[in-house]
Amino acid sequence: MNGGEISGNSAGARAGGVYVSKGGIFTMTNGKISGNSADFRGGGVLVAEGGAFNMEGGEISDNSSGGVLVAEGGTFNRHPEAVVLE
């Protein structure tokens, strides 16, 4: 993701905005993930076991149910310039 916005999405359980499955890699260099919701957790982002989310820039904010959920065995790498607000 190099710009743009993922917003206004919802899920019945988890991962209203972005779901990174086993073996998947999502790289965010800019843009915004906001205003997403899930009934359980990970309203903005869910990284499953074996998945990887590399956040080099941009913002994750204002998502319900805890903005980012990383399952055991998943990886979330955040560059210091990237912003995550729960």
FINU-828679 format. One record per residue: residue number from 0; y, x, z of N, C-alpha, C in turn; residue in three letters. Coordinates in nm, 3 decimals, padded with zeros to 5 digits. Layout:
// residues N
@num->NUM	n_y->Y	n_x->X	n_z->Z	ca_y->Y	ca_x->X	ca_z->Z	c_y->Y	c_x->X	c_z->Z	residu->Ala
...
***
This chain:
// residues 86
@num->0	n_y->-00.117	n_x->00.086	n_z->00.000	ca_y->00.000	ca_x->00.000	ca_z->00.000	c_y->00.123	c_x->00.090	c_z->00.000	residu->Met
@num->1	n_y->00.203	n_x->00.079	n_z->-00.105	ca_y->00.322	ca_x->00.161	ca_z->-00.114	c_y->00.442	c_x->00.070	c_z->-00.136	residu->Asn
@num->2	n_y->00.475	n_x->-00.007	n_z->-00.032	ca_y->00.585	ca_x->-00.102	ca_z->-00.040	c_y->00.533	c_x->-00.244	c_z->-00.038	residu->Gly
@num->3	n_y->00.623	n_x->-00.337	n_z->-00.039	ca_y->00.587	ca_x->-00.477	ca_z->-00.036	c_y->00.559	c_x->-00.525	c_z->00.105	residu->Gly
@num->4	n_y->00.509	n_x->-00.648	n_z->00.113	ca_y->00.485	ca_x->-00.709	ca_z->00.243	c_y->00.361	c_x->-00.797	c_z->00.239	residu->Glu
@num->5	n_y->00.283	n_x->-00.788	n_z->00.344	ca_y->00.169	ca_x->-00.877	ca_z->00.366	c_y->00.209	c_x->-00.964	c_z->00.483	residu->Ile
@num->6	n_y->00.234	n_x->-01.093	n_z->00.459	ca_y->00.284	ca_x->-01.178	ca_z->00.566	c_y->00.243	c_x->-01.324	c_z->00.545	residu->Ser
@num->7	n_y->00.246	n_x->-01.397	n_z->00.656	ca_y->00.221	ca_x->-01.541	ca_z->00.651	c_y->00.076	c_x->-01.581	c_z->00.630	residu->Gly
@num->8	n_y->-00.017	n_x->-01.492	n_z->00.658	ca_y->-00.159	ca_x->-01.522	ca_z->00.640	c_y->-00.223	c_x->-01.556	c_z->00.773	residu->Asn
@num->9	n_y->-00.335	n_x->-01.627	n_z->00.769	ca_y->-00.407	ca_x->-01.660	ca_z->00.893	c_y->-00.557	c_x->-01.655	c_z->00.869	residu->Ser
@num->10	n_y->-00.629	n_x->-01.631	n_z->00.978	ca_y->-00.775	ca_x->-01.626	ca_z->00.972	c_y->-00.831	c_x->-01.700	c_z->01.092	residu->Ala
@num->11	n_y->-00.950	n_x->-01.758	n_z->01.074	ca_y->-01.013	ca_x->-01.834	ca_z->01.180	c_y->-01.056	c_x->-01.751	c_z->01.298	residu->Gly
@num->12	n_y->-01.089	n_x->-01.626	n_z->01.277	ca_y->-01.134	ca_x->-01.543	ca_z->01.388	c_y->-01.051	c_x->-01.416	c_z->01.398	residu->Ala
@num->13	n_y->-01.063	n_x->-01.328	n_z->01.298	ca_y->-00.996	ca_x->-01.197	ca_z->01.303	c_y->-00.937	c_x->-01.163	c_z->01.167	residu->Arg
@num->14	n_y->-00.845	n_x->-01.068	n_z->01.168	ca_y->-00.790	ca_x->-01.008	ca_z->01.046	c_y->-00.712	c_x->-01.106	c_z->00.960	residu->Ala
@num->15	n_y->-00.598	n_x->-01.151	n_z->01.011	ca_y->-00.514	ca_x->-01.240	ca_z->00.932	c_y->-00.448	c_x->-01.171	c_z->00.815	residu->Gly
@num->16	n_y->-00.414	n_x->-01.041	n_z->00.830	ca_y->-00.344	ca_x->-00.970	ca_z->00.722	c_y->-00.432	c_x->-00.879	c_z->00.640	residu->Gly
@num->17	n_y->-00.489	n_x->-00.776	n_z->00.703	ca_y->-00.570	ca_x->-00.676	ca_z->00.633	c_y->-00.701	c_x->-00.657	c_z->00.706	residu->Val
@num->18	n_y->-00.811	n_x->-00.660	n_z->00.631	ca_y->-00.944	ca_x->-00.632	ca_z->00.685	c_y->-01.001	c_x->-00.512	c_z->00.612	residu->Tyr
@num->19	n_y->-01.033	n_x->-00.406	n_z->00.688	ca_y->-01.092	ca_x->-00.287	ca_z->00.628	c_y->-01.239	c_x->-00.284	c_z->00.668	residu->Val
@num->20	n_y->-01.327	n_x->-00.303	n_z->00.571	ca_y->-01.471	ca_x->-00.313	ca_z->00.598	c_y->-01.537	c_x->-00.175	c_z->00.606	residu->Ser
@num->21	n_y->-01.662	n_x->-00.175	n_z->00.643	ca_y->-01.740	ca_x->-00.052	ca_z->00.653	c_y->-01.734	c_x->00.022	c_z->00.519	residu->Lys
@num->22	n_y->-01.698	n_x->00.149	n_z->00.525	ca_y->-01.687	ca_x->00.230	ca_z->00.403	c_y->-01.553	c_x->00.217	c_z->00.332	residu->Gly
@num->23	n_y->-01.469	n_x->00.123	n_z->00.378	ca_y->-01.340	ca_x->00.103	ca_z->00.314	c_y->-01.232	c_x->00.193	c_z->00.372	residu->Gly
@num->24	n_y->-01.133	n_x->00.223	n_z->00.290	ca_y->-01.018	ca_x->00.303	ca_z->00.332	c_y->-00.892	c_x->00.233	c_z->00.282	residu->Ile
@num->25	n_y->-00.800	n_x->00.207	n_z->00.374	ca_y->-00.671	ca_x->00.145	ca_z->00.340	c_y->-00.564	c_x->00.245	c_z->00.379	residu->Phe
@num->26	n_y->-00.478	n_x->00.283	n_z->00.284	ca_y->-00.369	ca_x->00.376	ca_z->00.312	c_y->-00.237	c_x->00.302	c_z->00.292	residu->Thr
@num->27	n_y->-00.154	n_x->00.309	n_z->00.394	ca_y->-00.023	ca_x->00.244	ca_z->00.392	c_y->00.083	c_x->00.353	c_z->00.400	residu->Met
@num->28	n_y->00.163	n_x->00.367	n_z->00.293	ca_y->00.268	ca_x->00.468	ca_z->00.293	c_y->00.406	c_x->00.408	c_z->00.316	residu->Thr
@num->29	n_y->00.418	n_x->00.279	n_z->00.294	ca_y->00.544	ca_x->00.209	ca_z->00.312	c_y->00.514	c_x->00.060	c_z->00.313	residu->Asn
@num->30	n_y->00.613	n_x->-00.021	n_z->00.340	ca_y->00.595	ca_x->-00.165	ca_z->00.341	c_y->00.583	c_x->-00.220	c_z->00.481	residu->Gly
@num->31	n_y->00.542	n_x->-00.348	n_z->00.489	ca_y->00.540	ca_x->-00.418	ca_z->00.617	c_y->00.424	c_x->-00.516	c_z->00.621	residu->Lys
@num->32	n_y->00.357	n_x->-00.520	n_z->00.735	ca_y->00.253	ca_x->-00.619	ca_z->00.763	c_y->00.304	c_x->-00.697	c_z->00.883	residu->Ile
@num->33	n_y->00.343	n_x->-00.823	n_z->00.861	ca_y->00.403	ca_x->-00.900	ca_z->00.970	c_y->00.380	c_x->-01.049	c_z->00.951	residu->Ser
@num->34	n_y->00.393	n_x->-01.121	n_z->01.062	ca_y->00.385	ca_x->-01.267	ca_z->01.057	c_y->00.248	c_x->-01.321	c_z->01.023	residu->Gly
@num->35	n_y->00.142	n_x->-01.245	n_z->01.048	ca_y->00.005	ca_x->-01.289	ca_z->01.025	c_y->-00.058	c_x->-01.331	c_z->01.157	residu->Asn
@num->36	n_y->-00.164	n_x->-01.410	n_z->01.149	ca_y->-00.227	ca_x->-01.457	ca_z->01.273	c_y->-00.378	c_x->-01.468	c_z->01.258	residu->Ser
@num->37	n_y->-00.443	n_x->-01.462	n_z->01.373	ca_y->-00.587	ca_x->-01.481	ca_z->01.381	c_y->-00.616	c_x->-01.554	c_z->01.512	residu->Ala
@num->38	n_y->-00.719	n_x->-01.635	n_z->01.512	ca_y->-00.750	ca_x->-01.711	ca_z->01.633	c_y->-00.800	c_x->-01.624	c_z->01.747	residu->Asp
@num->39	n_y->-00.863	n_x->-01.511	n_z->01.715	ca_y->-00.919	ca_x->-01.426	ca_z->01.820	c_y->-00.836	c_x->-01.301	c_z->01.840	residu->Phe
@num->40	n_y->-00.851	n_x->-01.200	n_z->01.755	ca_y->-00.775	ca_x->-01.075	ca_z->01.767	c_y->-00.753	c_x->-01.013	c_z->01.629	residu->Arg
@num->41	n_y->-00.662	n_x->-00.918	n_z->01.625	ca_y->-00.636	ca_x->-00.848	ca_z->01.499	c_y->-00.559	c_x->-00.932	c_z->01.401	residu->Gly
@num->42	n_y->-00.454	n_x->-00.998	n_z->01.447	ca_y->-00.377	ca_x->-01.084	ca_z->01.358	c_y->-00.320	c_x->-01.012	c_z->01.238	residu->Gly
@num->43	n_y->-00.282	n_x->-00.885	n_z->01.255	ca_y->-00.226	ca_x->-00.809	ca_z->01.144	c_y->-00.329	c_x->-00.727	c_z->01.070	residu->Gly
@num->44	n_y->-00.409	n_x->-00.651	n_z->01.146	ca_y->-00.506	ca_x->-00.558	ca_z->01.086	c_y->-00.633	c_x->-00.557	c_z->01.169	residu->Val
@num->45	n_y->-00.747	n_x->-00.558	n_z->01.101	ca_y->-00.876	ca_x->-00.535	ca_z->01.166	c_y->-00.947	c_x->-00.424	c_z->01.089	residu->Leu
@num->46	n_y->-00.984	n_x->-00.319	n_z->01.162	ca_y->-01.061	ca_x->-00.209	ca_z->01.103	c_y->-01.202	c_x->-00.217	c_z->01.161	residu->Val
@num->47	n_y->-01.298	n_x->-00.245	n_z->01.076	ca_y->-01.437	ca_x->-00.260	ca_z->01.118	c_y->-01.503	c_x->-00.123	c_z->01.139	residu->Ala
@num->48	n_y->-01.618	n_x->-00.124	n_z->01.201	ca_y->-01.697	ca_x->-00.002	ca_z->01.219	c_y->-01.717	c_x->00.065	c_z->01.083	residu->Glu
@num->49	n_y->-01.686	n_x->00.194	n_z->01.076	ca_y->-01.703	ca_x->00.267	ca_z->00.951	c_y->-01.589	c_x->00.254	c_z->00.853	residu->Gly
@num->50	n_y->-01.484	n_x->00.178	n_z->00.890	ca_y->-01.366	ca_x->00.165	ca_z->00.805	c_y->-01.256	c_x->00.257	c_z->00.853	residu->Gly
@num->51	n_y->-01.156	n_x->00.282	n_z->00.767	ca_y->-01.045	ca_x->00.369	ca_z->00.804	c_y->-00.913	c_x->00.312	c_z->00.753	residu->Ala
@num->52	n_y->-00.813	n_x->00.312	n_z->00.840	ca_y->-00.677	ca_x->00.270	ca_z->00.806	c_y->-00.588	c_x->00.390	c_z->00.832	residu->Phe
@num->53	n_y->-00.523	n_x->00.439	n_z->00.726	ca_y->-00.432	ca_x->00.554	ca_z->00.736	c_y->-00.290	c_x->00.503	c_z->00.719	residu->Asn
@num->54	n_y->-00.213	n_x->00.509	n_z->00.827	ca_y->-00.075	ca_x->00.459	ca_z->00.824	c_y->00.020	c_x->00.577	c_z->00.821	residu->Met
@num->55	n_y->00.071	n_x->00.607	n_z->00.703	ca_y->00.161	ca_x->00.720	ca_z->00.686	c_y->00.307	c_x->00.680	c_z->00.698	residu->Glu
@num->56	n_y->00.335	n_x->00.552	n_z->00.686	ca_y->00.471	ca_x->00.500	ca_z->00.696	c_y->00.467	c_x->00.349	c_z->00.697	residu->Gly
@num->57	n_y->00.584	n_x->00.288	n_z->00.707	ca_y->00.593	ca_x->00.143	ca_z->00.708	c_y->00.590	c_x->00.087	c_z->00.849	residu->Gly
@num->58	n_y->00.566	n_x->-00.044	n_z->00.857	ca_y->00.573	ca_x->-00.114	ca_z->00.985	c_y->00.468	c_x->-00.223	c_z->00.996	residu->Glu
@num->59	n_y->00.409	n_x->-00.232	n_z->01.112	ca_y->00.321	ca_x->-00.344	ca_z->01.148	c_y->00.385	c_x->-00.409	c_z->01.269	residu->Ile
@num->60	n_y->00.426	n_x->-00.536	n_z->01.256	ca_y->00.497	ca_x->-00.601	ca_z->01.366	c_y->00.485	c_x->-00.753	c_z->01.358	residu->Ser
@num->61	n_y->00.510	n_x->-00.816	n_z->01.470	ca_y->00.520	ca_x->-00.963	ca_z->01.480	c_y->00.397	c_x->-01.036	c_z->01.430	residu->Asp
@num->62	n_y->00.279	n_x->-00.981	n_z->01.454	ca_y->00.154	ca_x->-01.048	ca_z->01.423	c_y->00.096	c_x->-01.104	c_z->01.553	residu->Asn
@num->63	n_y->00.032	n_x->-01.219	n_z->01.545	ca_y->-00.024	ca_x->-01.277	ca_z->01.666	c_y->-00.159	c_x->-01.216	c_z->01.700	residu->Ser
@num->64	n_y->-00.206	n_x->-01.241	n_z->01.818	ca_y->-00.340	ca_x->-01.200	ca_z->01.862	c_y->-00.358	c_x->-01.049	c_z->01.861	residu->Ser
@num->65	n_y->-00.258	n_x->-00.975	n_z->01.901	ca_y->-00.268	ca_x->-00.829	ca_z->01.901	c_y->-00.265	c_x->-00.778	c_z->01.758	residu->Gly
@num->66	n_y->-00.160	n_x->-00.716	n_z->01.720	ca_y->-00.138	ca_x->-00.679	ca_z->01.580	c_y->-00.246	c_x->-00.597	c_z->01.513	residu->Gly
@num->67	n_y->-00.310	n_x->-00.505	n_z->01.586	ca_y->-00.411	ca_x->-00.417	ca_z->01.527	c_y->-00.535	c_x->-00.417	c_z->01.616	residu->Val
@num->68	n_y->-00.650	n_x->-00.440	n_z->01.556	ca_y->-00.778	ca_x->-00.432	ca_z->01.626	c_y->-00.865	c_x->-00.330	c_z->01.553	residu->Leu
@num->69	n_y->-00.910	n_x->-00.229	n_z->01.626	ca_y->-00.998	ca_x->-00.127	ca_z->01.569	c_y->-01.132	c_x->-00.136	c_z->01.641	residu->Val
@num->70	n_y->-01.235	n_x->-00.173	n_z->01.567	ca_y->-01.369	ca_x->-00.185	ca_z->01.624	c_y->-01.424	c_x->-00.047	c_z->01.658	residu->Ala
@num->71	n_y->-01.519	n_x->-00.043	n_z->01.749	ca_y->-01.585	ca_x->00.082	ca_z->01.782	c_y->-01.643	c_x->00.142	c_z->01.655	residu->Glu
@num->72	n_y->-01.612	n_x->00.268	n_z->01.630	ca_y->-01.659	ca_x->00.333	ca_z->01.509	c_y->-01.563	c_x->00.322	c_z->01.393	residu->Gly
@num->73	n_y->-01.454	n_x->00.247	n_z->01.410	ca_y->-01.349	ca_x->00.239	ca_z->01.309	c_y->-01.242	c_x->00.343	c_z->01.338	residu->Gly
@num->74	n_y->-01.157	n_x->00.372	n_z->01.239	ca_y->-01.055	ca_x->00.474	ca_z->01.256	c_y->-00.918	c_x->00.420	c_z->01.216	residu->Thr
@num->75	n_y->-00.819	n_x->00.444	n_z->01.302	ca_y->-00.680	ca_x->00.410	ca_z->01.273	c_y->-00.597	c_x->00.535	c_z->01.294	residu->Phe
@num->76	n_y->-00.547	n_x->00.593	n_z->01.185	ca_y->-00.465	ca_x->00.714	ca_z->01.191	c_y->-00.321	c_x->00.675	c_z->01.165	residu->Asn
@num->77	n_y->-00.232	n_x->00.709	n_z->01.260	ca_y->-00.092	ca_x->00.671	ca_z->01.245	c_y->-00.003	c_x->00.794	c_z->01.248	residu->Arg
@num->78	n_y->00.077	n_x->00.812	n_z->01.145	ca_y->00.176	ca_x->00.919	ca_z->01.137	c_y->00.289	c_x->00.883	c_z->01.235	residu->His
@num->79	n_y->00.353	n_x->00.983	n_z->01.297	ca_y->00.458	ca_x->00.955	ca_z->01.394	c_y->00.575	c_x->00.870	c_z->01.341	residu->Pro
@num->80	n_y->00.599	n_x->00.874	n_z->01.210	ca_y->00.710	ca_x->00.795	ca_z->01.154	c_y->00.673	c_x->00.649	c_z->01.133	residu->Glu
@num->81	n_y->00.546	n_x->00.617	n_z->01.136	ca_y->00.501	ca_x->00.479	ca_z->01.115	c_y->00.526	c_x->00.398	c_z->01.243	residu->Ala
@num->82	n_y->00.561	n_x->00.271	n_z->01.227	ca_y->00.597	ca_x->00.186	ca_z->01.339	c_y->00.492	c_x->00.077	c_z->01.359	residu->Val
@num->83	n_y->00.440	n_x->00.068	n_z->01.482	ca_y->00.350	ca_x->-00.040	ca_z->01.519	c_y->00.406	c_x->-00.108	c_z->01.643	residu->Val
@num->84	n_y->00.444	n_x->-00.234	n_z->01.628	ca_y->00.496	ca_x->-00.314	ca_z->01.738	c_y->00.403	c_x->-00.432	c_z->01.760	residu->Leu
@num->85	n_y->00.353	n_x->-00.447	n_z->01.880	ca_y->00.260	ca_x->-00.558	ca_z->01.907	c_y->00.335	c_x->-00.686	c_z->01.930	residu->Glu
***
